[in-house]
Amino acid sequence: MMNRPSILLTTAALALGTLVPLIGAGPASAAPVSGGTAPASTRGALATAGHSHPQVLGVGGAGAYRIGADLAALTAAGRIGWTATACGGVVHAGATGSWAGVLILAFRDGRLVEVGTATAPPRSPASAMVGMSFDELEDIYGRRGSLIRNDAGDAEAYLVRVGSRVELFTGHPIRPGVGYFQVGPASFVERNFRQGSTC
């Protein structure tokens, strides 16, 4: 007959050995809000396959892609993979490096005014992300956010104001919930959602 206390101690040791790395990784919200490089322990737990970028996208942007950054400077530094000129002085662009395929950028008159993603991660500083339902966003943000509709009344989004900037979570074209998460000045991000493009 086996010694029951030894089995329990062995099982407890194995369980503890499994939990310690998970606890050591820390919560997703432990990743730096400033966009700096996250510690390896926080990157590993949430990393998208093939990506080792920081996991947080806040109203200031992410990594080198800071709201207000100069398009020419980012291009010269090799941080812009592609561009597409729109109207009204707006240029859409793709990030490079570990953010390639993760961040879509919008510049107005040469300055970064919007950073968006259709992937998860990254997360917001409050740990909201693409793929969540609007109810889950409400649970996370409470009175700090609200569900809004565009002026045409044919689309809804979840809006969180942070000073003059916003986090905006828009719907998914196929399934309920968040399909795109974008940040930037309310005068650009929120206005474009509510009123649509001016041209």
PATIPA-622088 format. One record per residue: z, y, x of N, C-alpha, C in turn; residue in one letter. Coordinates in steps of 0.05 Angstrom, whole numbers. Layout:
! PATIPA-622088
+--------+--------+--------+--------+--------+--------+--------+--------+--------+------+
!   n_c3 !   n_c2 !   n_c1 !  ca_c3 !  ca_c2 !  ca_c1 !   c_c3 !   c_c2 !   c_c1 ! type !
+--------+--------+--------+--------+--------+--------+--------+--------+--------+------+
!      Z !      Y !      X !      Z !      Y !      X !      Z !      Y !      X !    A !
...
+--------+--------+--------+--------+--------+--------+--------+--------+--------+------+
This chain:
! PATIPA-622088
+--------+--------+--------+--------+--------+--------+--------+--------+--------+------+
!   n_c3 !   n_c2 !   n_c1 !  ca_c3 !  ca_c2 !  ca_c1 !   c_c3 !   c_c2 !   c_c1 ! type !
+--------+--------+--------+--------+--------+--------+--------+--------+--------+------+
!      0 !    -24 !     17 !      0 !      0 !      0 !      0 !     25 !     18 !    M !
!    -16 !     44 !     11 !    -19 !     68 !     27 !      5 !     87 !     22 !    M !
!     11 !    102 !     43 !     33 !    121 !     41 !     23 !    146 !     25 !    N !
!     33 !    150 !      1 !     24 !    171 !    -17 !     28 !    199 !     -5 !    R !
!     51 !    206 !      7 !     55 !    232 !     19 !     34 !    238 !     40 !    P !
!     26 !    218 !     56 !      5 !    223 !     77 !    -21 !    230 !     64 !    S !
!    -28 !    217 !     42 !    -54 !    222 !     28 !    -53 !    251 !     17 !    I !
!    -30 !    259 !      5 !    -28 !    286 !     -5 !    -30 !    307 !     17 !    L !
!    -17 !    302 !     39 !    -18 !    321 !     62 !    -46 !    323 !     73 !    L !
!    -60 !    300 !     75 !    -88 !    300 !     85 !   -106 !    315 !     66 !    T !
!   -103 !    310 !     40 !   -119 !    324 !     20 !   -114 !    354 !     21 !    T !
!    -88 !    361 !     23 !    -81 !    390 !     24 !    -93 !    403 !     49 !    A !
!    -92 !    389 !     72 !   -103 !    400 !     97 !   -133 !    404 !     94 !    A !
!   -147 !    384 !     82 !   -176 !    387 !     79 !   -183 !    410 !     60 !    L !
!   -168 !    413 !     39 !   -172 !    435 !     20 !   -167 !    461 !     33 !    A !
!   -146 !    463 !     49 !   -140 !    488 !     63 !   -162 !    494 !     83 !    L !
!   -172 !    474 !     97 !   -193 !    478 !    116 !   -218 !    488 !    103 !    G !
!   -223 !    481 !     78 !   -246 !    490 !     63 !   -242 !    519 !     54 !    T !
!   -217 !    525 !     45 !   -212 !    551 !     34 !   -210 !    573 !     55 !    L !
!   -199 !    567 !     78 !   -195 !    588 !     98 !   -220 !    603 !    105 !    V !
!   -243 !    589 !    111 !   -268 !    604 !    117 !   -276 !    622 !     93 !    P !
!   -272 !    612 !     68 !   -280 !    628 !     45 !   -262 !    653 !     43 !    L !
!   -236 !    650 !     47 !   -218 !    673 !     46 !   -224 !    692 !     69 !    I !
!   -230 !    681 !     92 !   -236 !    697 !    116 !   -261 !    714 !    112 !    G !
!   -279 !    704 !     96 !   -304 !    719 !     91 !   -299 !    745 !     77 !    A !
!   -278 !    746 !     60 !   -272 !    770 !     46 !   -290 !    774 !     22 !    G !
!   -283 !    792 !      4 !   -299 !    797 !    -20 !   -324 !    812 !    -13 !    P !
!   -344 !    810 !    -31 !   -369 !    824 !    -27 !   -365 !    853 !    -24 !    A !
!   -345 !    864 !    -37 !   -341 !    893 !    -35 !   -329 !    902 !     -9 !    S !
!   -323 !    883 !      9 !   -313 !    890 !     35 !   -335 !    899 !     54 !    A !
!   -360 !    895 !     47 !   -382 !    905 !     64 !   -380 !    935 !     64 !    A !
!   -388 !    948 !     87 !   -385 !    976 !     89 !   -402 !    992 !     70 !    P !
!   -390 !   1012 !     57 !   -405 !   1028 !     38 !   -423 !   1047 !     52 !    V !
!   -416 !   1055 !     77 !   -432 !   1074 !     91 !   -459 !   1064 !    100 !    S !
!   -464 !   1039 !     97 !   -490 !   1028 !    105 !   -490 !   1018 !    133 !    G !
!   -468 !   1018 !    147 !   -466 !   1008 !    174 !   -468 !    978 !    173 !    G !
!   -470 !    966 !    196 !   -472 !    937 !    198 !   -446 !    924 !    189 !    T !
!   -449 !    905 !    171 !   -426 !    890 !    161 !   -417 !    870 !    182 !    A !
!   -391 !    865 !    182 !   -381 !    844 !    200 !   -395 !    818 !    194 !    P !
!   -399 !    801 !    214 !   -413 !    775 !    210 !   -401 !    759 !    187 !    A !
!   -374 !    760 !    184 !   -361 !    745 !    163 !   -370 !    753 !    135 !    S !
!   -375 !    779 !    131 !   -383 !    788 !    104 !   -413 !    784 !    100 !    T !
!   -429 !    785 !    122 !   -458 !    781 !    119 !   -464 !    753 !    111 !    R !
!   -450 !    733 !    123 !   -457 !    706 !    119 !   -452 !    696 !     91 !    G !
!   -432 !    706 !     78 !   -425 !    697 !     51 !   -445 !    704 !     30 !    A !
!   -458 !    727 !     33 !   -477 !    737 !     13 !   -505 !    740 !     22 !    L !
!   -512 !    733 !     46 !   -538 !    739 !     58 !   -560 !    725 !     42 !    A !
!   -581 !    740 !     37 !   -605 !    729 !     25 !   -619 !    714 !     48 !    T !
!   -631 !    691 !     42 !   -644 !    675 !     63 !   -663 !    692 !     79 !    A !
!   -659 !    691 !    106 !   -676 !    706 !    124 !   -668 !    735 !    128 !    G !
!   -647 !    744 !    114 !   -638 !    772 !    117 !   -610 !    774 !    128 !    H !
!   -606 !    793 !    146 !   -579 !    797 !    156 !   -570 !    826 !    153 !    S !
!   -581 !    839 !    133 !   -576 !    867 !    129 !   -549 !    871 !    116 !    H !
!   -538 !    896 !    117 !   -513 !    901 !    102 !   -518 !    895 !     72 !    P !
!   -497 !    889 !     58 !   -500 !    880 !     31 !   -496 !    902 !     10 !    Q !
!   -490 !    927 !     18 !   -483 !    948 !     -1 !   -505 !    969 !     -2 !    V !
!   -513 !    976 !    -27 !   -530 !    998 !    -32 !   -515 !   1018 !    -50 !    L !
!   -508 !   1041 !    -39 !   -493 !   1061 !    -53 !   -509 !   1086 !    -58 !    G !
!   -498 !   1106 !    -70 !   -513 !   1130 !    -77 !   -522 !   1146 !    -53 !    V !
!   -511 !   1139 !    -29 !   -521 !   1152 !     -5 !   -544 !   1137 !      8 !    G !
!   -551 !   1114 !     -3 !   -573 !   1097 !      7 !   -561 !   1072 !     20 !    G !
!   -576 !   1061 !     40 !   -568 !   1037 !     53 !   -579 !   1037 !     82 !    A !
!   -562 !   1030 !    101 !   -571 !   1029 !    129 !   -583 !   1055 !    138 !    G !
!   -606 !   1054 !    151 !   -620 !   1078 !    160 !   -633 !   1093 !    137 !    A !
!   -634 !   1081 !    114 !   -648 !   1092 !     91 !   -628 !   1109 !     75 !    Y !
!   -622 !   1132 !     85 !   -602 !   1150 !     73 !   -616 !   1171 !     56 !    R !
!   -606 !   1177 !     33 !   -617 !   1197 !     15 !   -620 !   1223 !     32 !    I !
!   -644 !   1235 !     31 !   -649 !   1259 !     46 !   -663 !   1254 !     72 !    G !
!   -665 !   1229 !     81 !   -678 !   1222 !    106 !   -707 !   1231 !    106 !    A !
!   -717 !   1237 !    129 !   -744 !   1248 !    133 !   -764 !   1224 !    136 !    D !
!   -785 !   1224 !    120 !   -805 !   1203 !    120 !   -818 !   1201 !    148 !    L !
!   -826 !   1224 !    160 !   -839 !   1224 !    186 !   -821 !   1212 !    207 !    A !
!   -795 !   1219 !    207 !   -776 !   1208 !    226 !   -772 !   1178 !    223 !    A !
!   -770 !   1168 !    198 !   -767 !   1140 !    193 !   -792 !   1125 !    201 !    L !
!   -816 !   1137 !    196 !   -841 !   1124 !    204 !   -843 !   1122 !    235 !    T !
!   -836 !   1144 !    248 !   -837 !   1144 !    278 !   -818 !   1124 !    290 !    A !
!   -795 !   1118 !    276 !   -776 !   1099 !    286 !   -783 !   1070 !    278 !    A !
!   -806 !   1066 !    264 !   -814 !   1039 !    257 !   -800 !   1028 !    233 !    G !
!   -788 !   1046 !    217 !   -772 !   1037 !    194 !   -788 !   1036 !    168 !    R !
!   -813 !   1044 !    168 !   -830 !   1044 !    144 !   -853 !   1024 !    148 !    I !
!   -855 !   1005 !    129 !   -875 !    984 !    132 !   -901 !    990 !    118 !    G !
!   -900 !   1005 !     96 !   -923 !   1013 !     81 !   -917 !   1037 !     64 !    W !
!   -938 !   1052 !     56 !   -934 !   1075 !     39 !   -956 !   1075 !     17 !    T !
!   -950 !   1087 !     -5 !   -969 !   1090 !    -27 !   -964 !   1118 !    -39 !    A !
!   -984 !   1135 !    -37 !   -981 !   1162 !    -47 !   -983 !   1163 !    -77 !    T !
!   -964 !   1176 !    -90 !   -965 !   1180 !   -119 !   -971 !   1210 !   -124 !    A !
!   -966 !   1219 !   -148 !   -971 !   1247 !   -154 !   -945 !   1264 !   -150 !    C !
!   -948 !   1290 !   -151 !   -925 !   1308 !   -150 !   -910 !   1307 !   -123 !    G !
!   -924 !   1301 !   -102 !   -911 !   1301 !    -76 !   -894 !   1277 !    -71 !    G !
!   -897 !   1256 !    -86 !   -881 !   1231 !    -84 !   -896 !   1210 !    -68 !    V !
!   -883 !   1198 !    -49 !   -894 !   1175 !    -34 !   -875 !   1152 !    -36 !    V !
!   -885 !   1129 !    -45 !   -869 !   1104 !    -46 !   -873 !   1090 !    -20 !    H !
!   -853 !   1076 !    -11 !   -854 !   1062 !     15 !   -837 !   1037 !     15 !    A !
!   -843 !   1020 !     34 !   -828 !    995 !     38 !   -812 !    997 !     64 !    G !
!   -789 !    985 !     64 !   -771 !    984 !     87 !   -781 !    963 !    106 !    A !
!   -772 !    963 !    131 !   -778 !    943 !    151 !   -753 !    929 !    160 !    T !
!   -756 !    911 !    179 !   -733 !    897 !    191 !   -719 !    880 !    170 !    G !
!   -693 !    879 !    171 !   -678 !    862 !    153 !   -679 !    871 !    124 !    S !
!   -687 !    896 !    119 !   -690 !    906 !     92 !   -718 !    902 !     81 !    W !
!   -737 !    892 !     97 !   -764 !    887 !     87 !   -764 !    868 !     63 !    A !
!   -778 !    875 !     42 !   -778 !    859 !     18 !   -754 !    862 !      1 !    G !
!   -735 !    878 !      9 !   -710 !    882 !     -6 !   -709 !    910 !    -17 !    V !
!   -716 !    931 !     -1 !   -714 !    959 !    -11 !   -741 !    971 !    -15 !    L !
!   -744 !    985 !    -37 !   -767 !   1002 !    -43 !   -757 !   1031 !    -42 !    I !
!   -772 !   1048 !    -29 !   -763 !   1076 !    -24 !   -782 !   1095 !    -38 !    L !
!   -772 !   1118 !    -46 !   -788 !   1140 !    -57 !   -781 !   1166 !    -42 !    A !
!   -801 !   1179 !    -32 !   -797 !   1205 !    -19 !   -811 !   1226 !    -35 !    F !
!   -798 !   1249 !    -37 !   -810 !   1272 !    -50 !   -811 !   1295 !    -30 !    R !
!   -835 !   1305 !    -25 !   -839 !   1326 !     -5 !   -827 !   1318 !     22 !    D !
!   -831 !   1292 !     29 !   -823 !   1283 !     55 !   -794 !   1274 !     58 !    G !
!   -778 !   1277 !     37 !   -749 !   1270 !     38 !   -743 !   1246 !     19 !    R !
!   -726 !   1228 !     29 !   -718 !   1205 !     13 !   -702 !   1213 !    -11 !    L !
!   -712 !   1206 !    -35 !   -698 !   1213 !    -60 !   -690 !   1189 !    -77 !    V !
!   -700 !   1165 !    -69 !   -693 !   1141 !    -85 !   -694 !   1117 !    -67 !    E !
!   -674 !   1099 !    -70 !   -674 !   1073 !    -57 !   -670 !   1053 !    -80 !    V !
!   -687 !   1033 !    -82 !   -684 !   1014 !   -103 !   -688 !    985 !    -93 !    G !
!   -679 !    966 !   -109 !   -682 !    938 !   -103 !   -685 !    921 !   -128 !    T !
!   -700 !    900 !   -126 !   -703 !    880 !   -148 !   -691 !    854 !   -139 !    A !
!   -675 !    854 !   -117 !   -663 !    830 !   -107 !   -632 !    831 !   -108 !    T !
!   -620 !    808 !   -105 !   -591 !    807 !   -104 !   -583 !    788 !    -81 !    A !
!   -567 !    796 !    -62 !   -558 !    824 !    -58 !   -581 !    842 !    -50 !    P !
!   -576 !    868 !    -47 !   -551 !    882 !    -44 !   -536 !    886 !    -70 !    P !
!   -511 !    894 !    -67 !   -493 !    901 !    -89 !   -487 !    930 !    -87 !    R !
!   -477 !    941 !   -109 !   -466 !    968 !   -109 !   -439 !    967 !    -96 !    S !
!   -427 !    990 !    -89 !   -400 !    989 !    -77 !   -379 !    976 !    -96 !    P !
!   -385 !    975 !   -122 !   -367 !    962 !   -142 !   -375 !    933 !   -146 !    A !
!   -395 !    923 !   -131 !   -404 !    895 !   -133 !   -422 !    889 !   -156 !    S !
!   -435 !    909 !   -168 !   -455 !    904 !   -189 !   -482 !    899 !   -175 !    A !
!   -500 !    883 !   -188 !   -525 !    877 !   -175 !   -546 !    868 !   -195 !    M !
!   -570 !    865 !   -186 !   -592 !    855 !   -202 !   -585 !    827 !   -211 !    V !
!   -592 !    820 !   -236 !   -586 !    794 !   -247 !   -563 !    794 !   -266 !    G !
!   -546 !    815 !   -265 !   -523 !    816 !   -283 !   -532 !    826 !   -310 !    M !
!   -515 !    820 !   -330 !   -520 !    831 !   -357 !   -509 !    859 !   -359 !    S !
!   -517 !    874 !   -378 !   -506 !    901 !   -383 !   -476 !    898 !   -390 !    F !
!   -468 !    877 !   -404 !   -440 !    872 !   -410 !   -423 !    869 !   -384 !    D !
!   -435 !    855 !   -365 !   -420 !    851 !   -339 !   -417 !    878 !   -325 !    E !
!   -438 !    895 !   -327 !   -436 !    922 !   -315 !   -413 !    938 !   -329 !    L !
!   -412 !    935 !   -355 !   -391 !    949 !   -370 !   -363 !    939 !   -361 !    E !
!   -361 !    913 !   -356 !   -335 !    903 !   -347 !   -328 !    914 !   -319 !    D !
!   -348 !    918 !   -302 !   -343 !    928 !   -275 !   -337 !    958 !   -275 !    I !
!   -353 !    973 !   -290 !   -351 !   1003 !   -288 !   -333 !   1015 !   -310 !    Y !
!   -330 !   1002 !   -333 !   -314 !   1014 !   -354 !   -324 !   1042 !   -362 !    G !
!   -306 !   1061 !   -362 !   -313 !   1088 !   -371 !   -329 !   1104 !   -351 !    R !
!   -332 !   1093 !   -326 !   -348 !   1108 !   -306 !   -378 !   1106 !   -312 !    R !
!   -387 !   1086 !   -327 !   -415 !   1083 !   -333 !   -421 !   1083 !   -362 !    G !
!   -447 !   1083 !   -369 !   -455 !   1081 !   -397 !   -483 !   1071 !   -400 !    S !
!   -488 !   1058 !   -423 !   -515 !   1048 !   -429 !   -530 !   1072 !   -441 !    L !
!   -554 !   1077 !   -430 !   -571 !   1099 !   -440 !   -598 !   1089 !   -447 !    I !
!   -613 !   1105 !   -462 !   -641 !   1099 !   -470 !   -658 !   1121 !   -459 !    R !
!   -684 !   1115 !   -454 !   -702 !   1136 !   -446 !   -710 !   1153 !   -470 !    N !
!   -723 !   1175 !   -464 !   -730 !   1194 !   -486 !   -749 !   1182 !   -506 !    D !
!   -766 !   1163 !   -497 !   -784 !   1150 !   -516 !   -770 !   1129 !   -533 !    A !
!   -746 !   1121 !   -525 !   -731 !   1102 !   -541 !   -740 !   1073 !   -537 !    G !
!   -756 !   1068 !   -517 !   -766 !   1041 !   -513 !   -755 !   1026 !   -489 !    D !
!   -735 !   1038 !   -476 !   -723 !   1024 !   -453 !   -694 !   1033 !   -451 !    A !
!   -677 !   1014 !   -441 !   -649 !   1021 !   -437 !   -641 !   1015 !   -408 !    E !
!   -620 !   1028 !   -399 !   -610 !   1024 !   -372 !   -581 !   1030 !   -372 !    A !
!   -568 !   1022 !   -351 !   -539 !   1027 !   -347 !   -537 !   1048 !   -325 !    Y !
!   -524 !   1070 !   -331 !   -522 !   1093 !   -313 !   -493 !   1098 !   -304 !    L !
!   -490 !   1101 !   -278 !   -464 !   1108 !   -266 !   -468 !   1134 !   -250 !    V !
!   -453 !   1155 !   -257 !   -455 !   1181 !   -243 !   -435 !   1182 !   -221 !    R !
!   -444 !   1191 !   -197 !   -426 !   1196 !   -175 !   -433 !   1223 !   -164 !    V !
!   -419 !   1244 !   -174 !   -426 !   1271 !   -167 !   -454 !   1278 !   -178 !    G !
!   -471 !   1288 !   -160 !   -499 !   1295 !   -169 !   -518 !   1272 !   -166 !    S !
!   -507 !   1249 !   -158 !   -524 !   1225 !   -154 !   -517 !   1203 !   -174 !    R !
!   -535 !   1184 !   -177 !   -530 !   1162 !   -196 !   -537 !   1135 !   -185 !    V !
!   -525 !   1115 !   -197 !   -533 !   1087 !   -195 !   -546 !   1081 !   -222 !    E !
!   -570 !   1070 !   -222 !   -584 !   1064 !   -247 !   -593 !   1035 !   -246 !    L !
!   -585 !   1020 !   -266 !   -592 !    992 !   -269 !   -611 !    990 !   -293 !    F !
!   -636 !    984 !   -288 !   -655 !    983 !   -310 !   -660 !    954 !   -318 !    T !
!   -672 !    950 !   -341 !   -676 !    923 !   -352 !   -697 !    906 !   -337 !    G !
!   -696 !    881 !   -344 !   -715 !    862 !   -333 !   -738 !    858 !   -352 !    H !
!   -763 !    856 !   -343 !   -786 !    854 !   -361 !   -787 !    828 !   -377 !    P !
!   -774 !    807 !   -368 !   -776 !    781 !   -381 !   -750 !    772 !   -394 !    I !
!   -728 !    776 !   -381 !   -703 !    766 !   -391 !   -683 !    789 !   -396 !    R !
!   -662 !    785 !   -411 !   -642 !    806 !   -415 !   -627 !    811 !   -389 !    P !
!   -618 !    836 !   -386 !   -602 !    843 !   -362 !   -616 !    860 !   -342 !    G !
!   -604 !    862 !   -319 !   -614 !    881 !   -298 !   -636 !    868 !   -282 !    V !
!   -658 !    883 !   -280 !   -681 !    874 !   -263 !   -685 !    892 !   -239 !    G !
!   -674 !    916 !   -240 !   -678 !    935 !   -218 !   -654 !    953 !   -216 !    Y !
!   -646 !    958 !   -191 !   -622 !    974 !   -185 !   -631 !    996 !   -166 !    F !
!   -627 !   1022 !   -174 !   -636 !   1044 !   -157 !   -615 !   1065 !   -155 !    Q !
!   -616 !   1080 !   -133 !   -596 !   1101 !   -129 !   -611 !   1126 !   -119 !    V !
!   -598 !   1149 !   -123 !   -609 !   1174 !   -113 !   -600 !   1197 !   -130 !    G !
!   -610 !   1221 !   -125 !   -603 !   1245 !   -141 !   -610 !   1241 !   -170 !    P !
!   -592 !   1249 !   -188 !   -597 !   1247 !   -217 !   -622 !   1263 !   -224 !    A !
!   -627 !   1285 !   -210 !   -651 !   1301 !   -216 !   -677 !   1286 !   -211 !    S !
!   -676 !   1265 !   -196 !   -700 !   1249 !   -192 !   -698 !   1222 !   -206 !    F !
!   -677 !   1206 !   -200 !   -675 !   1179 !   -211 !   -671 !   1179 !   -241 !    V !
!   -650 !   1193 !   -250 !   -645 !   1193 !   -279 !   -667 !   1207 !   -295 !    E !
!   -676 !   1229 !   -284 !   -698 !   1244 !   -298 !   -723 !   1227 !   -301 !    R !
!   -731 !   1212 !   -280 !   -754 !   1195 !   -282 !   -751 !   1173 !   -303 !    N !
!   -726 !   1162 !   -305 !   -722 !   1141 !   -325 !   -723 !   1153 !   -353 !    F !
!   -710 !   1176 !   -357 !   -709 !   1187 !   -384 !   -736 !   1199 !   -393 !    R !
!   -750 !   1213 !   -375 !   -774 !   1227 !   -383 !   -800 !   1214 !   -373 !    Q !
!   -798 !   1196 !   -355 !   -822 !   1184 !   -343 !   -834 !   1202 !   -323 !    G !
!   -855 !   1193 !   -310 !   -869 !   1209 !   -289 !   -881 !   1233 !   -302 !    S !
!   -881 !   1255 !   -286 !   -893 !   1280 !   -297 !   -923 !   1280 !   -294 !    T !
!   -935 !   1260 !   -280 !   -964 !   1260 !   -278 !   -974 !   1231 !   -277 !    C !
+--------+--------+--------+--------+--------+--------+--------+--------+--------+------+
